Amino acid sequence: MEQQELQQSIMEFEKNRNQLMNISSQKQQLQLQSAALGAGLEELGKTKEKKAYKAVANILVLCDVEDLKKELSDQKESSELRVKTLQKQEDSLIERLNKLKSTIEKAAAQAQGQVQSNAQSQPSGEETKITNDSKSGKGKK
């Protein structure tokens, strides 16, 4: 793989990683919203009242409990559907990131192998071998 292709792969990896973080954040917000809607539906299910207040902008509006249940149920269903869509996008991005990571690692390993083979093929003035002396803990030349 050429250096330019490697750089493009790295840039694409970073872009996809940022996209994944954004999608994960959106998904988490929607999951929280869905949980809050579920809690609201649960409370409406417990009440014996026929009317309840709902927040609209900065005001509370009195409305029918059954209408409010339907509205919250629809909002919850919509949130859950969007969570599923984001989960699919997240899975797709993770798969793409894993492929890019593999490609980048292979290219880096090939580049490292080329550097090592070039270094071995060029004669050096003096070879130095470093070993570990297990008794003293110091290296030898």
C-alpha positions in Angstrom: 0.0 0.0 0.0 1.3 3.4 -0.9 1.9 6.1 1.7 -0.8 8.2 0.2 -3.4 5.4 0.4 -2.3 4.7 3.9 -2.9 8.3 4.9 -6.3 8.2 3.2 -7.2 5.1 5.1 -6.1 6.7 8.4 -8.2 9.8 7.6 -11.2 7.7 6.8 -10.7 5.8 10.0 -10.7 9.0 12.0 -13.8 10.3 10.2 -15.7 7.1 10.8 -14.5 7.0 14.5 -15.9 10.5 15.0 -19.1 9.6 13.2 -19.4 6.5 15.5 -19.0 8.7 18.6 -21.8 11.0 17.3 -24.1 8.2 16.5 -23.5 6.6 19.9 -24.2 9.8 21.6 -27.5 10.3 19.7 -28.5 6.7 20.4 -27.9 7.2 24.1 -30.0 10.4 24.2 -32.8 8.6 22.4 -32.6 5.7 24.8 -32.9 8.1 27.7 -35.8 9.8 26.1 -37.5 6.5 25.4 -37.1 5.5 29.1 -38.5 8.8 30.2 -41.5 8.4 27.9 -42.0 4.8 29.3 -41.9 6.2 32.8 -44.5 8.8 31.9 -46.7 6.1 30.3 -46.4 4.0 33.4 -47.5 6.9 35.6 -50.5 7.6 33.3 -51.5 4.0 33.5 -51.6 4.2 37.3 -53.7 7.3 37.5 -57.5 7.3 37.9 -57.7 10.9 36.7 -59.4 11.6 33.4 -57.3 14.8 32.7 -53.5 15.4 33.0 -51.2 18.2 32.2 -48.6 18.0 29.5 -45.7 20.5 29.0 -45.8 22.4 25.7 -43.0 24.8 25.4 -43.0 26.7 28.7 -46.6 26.1 29.6 -48.7 23.3 31.0 -51.8 22.3 29.0 -54.7 20.2 30.4 -55.6 17.3 28.2 -57.3 14.0 28.2 -55.3 11.1 29.8 -56.1 8.7 27.0 -55.0 11.2 24.3 -51.8 11.8 26.3 -51.1 8.1 26.6 -51.5 7.7 22.8 -49.2 10.7 22.1 -46.5 9.4 24.5 -46.8 5.9 23.1 -46.3 7.2 19.6 -43.3 9.3 20.7 -41.8 6.3 22.5 -42.3 4.0 19.4 -40.7 6.7 17.2 -37.7 7.0 19.6 -37.3 3.2 19.7 -37.4 3.0 15.9 -34.7 5.7 15.7 -32.6 3.8 18.2 -32.8 0.7 16.1 -31.8 2.7 13.0 -28.8 4.2 14.9 -27.8 0.8 16.1 -27.7 -0.5 12.6 -25.5 2.5 11.6 -23.3 2.0 14.6 -22.8 -1.7 13.7 -22.0 -0.8 10.1 -19.5 1.8 11.2 -17.9 -0.6 13.7 -17.5 -3.2 10.9 -16.0 -0.6 8.6 -13.6 0.6 11.4 -12.4 -3.0 12.0 -11.7 -3.4 8.3 -9.8 -0.1 8.1 -7.9 -1.0 11.3 -6.9 -4.3 9.8 -5.8 -2.6 6.5 -3.8 0.0 8.3 -2.1 -2.5 10.6 -1.2 -4.7 7.6 0.2 -1.7 5.7 2.2 -0.6 8.8 3.6 -4.1 9.3 4.6 -4.2 5.6 6.3 -0.9 5.9 8.1 -2.0 9.0 9.2 -5.2 7.2 10.5 -3.1 4.3 12.4 -0.8 6.7 14.0 -3.8 8.5 14.9 -5.6 5.2 16.5 -2.3 3.9 18.4 -2.0 7.2 19.7 -5.6 7.0 20.7 -5.3 3.4 22.9 -2.2 4.0 26.3 -3.0 5.6 27.0 -1.3 8.8 30.4 -0.4 10.2 30.2 -2.4 13.5 27.6 -4.7 14.8 26.6 -4.3 18.4 24.6 -7.1 20.2 22.8 -6.3 23.4 21.9 -9.2 25.7 20.4 -9.3 29.1 22.6 -10.5 31.9 20.0 -12.1 34.2 22.3 -12.0 37.3 23.3 -8.3 37.3 20.3 -6.9 35.4 22.6 -4.9 33.1 23.0 -5.3 29.4 26.3 -6.4 27.7 27.8 -5.2 24.5 
